[in-house]
Amino acid sequence: MIRNFFNLINEKRITEAREMMSDNREWMELFNDVDGIKVLEVEKSIEKNLYKVVFEAEIDQQIMSDTRFIKLRQDNRGVWKIDEIGTGP
C-alpha cells in the first residue's frame, strides 16, 4: 500500500493518492511540487501499523533523500488508509 501511494505521486495521480489518506490535506499541495519520487526502503516499526519509509524525491531539479514515518489505520469500512506522515515515530 505504501509503495503504491508513492507510485501514484510519482505518476502525478495526486487525487488517487489523496484517496489513500484518512485526512492529510496539507500534504497534497506538497505532492504537486514533486517531479519524481522513488521509495528506497519500507521497514515495519515495532509500533503497530507504523512504517519507516526512506525515499528520494526530485523537486525543482534537485534530488533529495528523506525519511518519513507513515502510520496506517483502518477506516469504518475496514479499508486501510494512511493516517499520519511524520518525521519521527
C-alpha positions, 0 to 999 in steps of 0.5 A: 500500500505504501509503495503504491501511494508513492507510485501514484505521486510519482505518476502525478495521480495526486487525487488517487493518492489523496484517496489513500489518506484518512485526512492529510490535506496539507500534504497534497499541495506538497505532492504537486511540487514533486517531479519524481519520487522513488521509495528506497526502503519500507521497514515495519516499526515495532509500533503497530501499523507504523512504517519507516519509509526512506525515499528520494524525491526530485523537486525543482531539479534537485534530488533529495533523500528523506525519511518519513514515518507513515502510520496506517489505520483502518477506516469504518469500512475496514479499508486501510488508509494512511493516517499520519506522515511524520518525521519521527515515530 
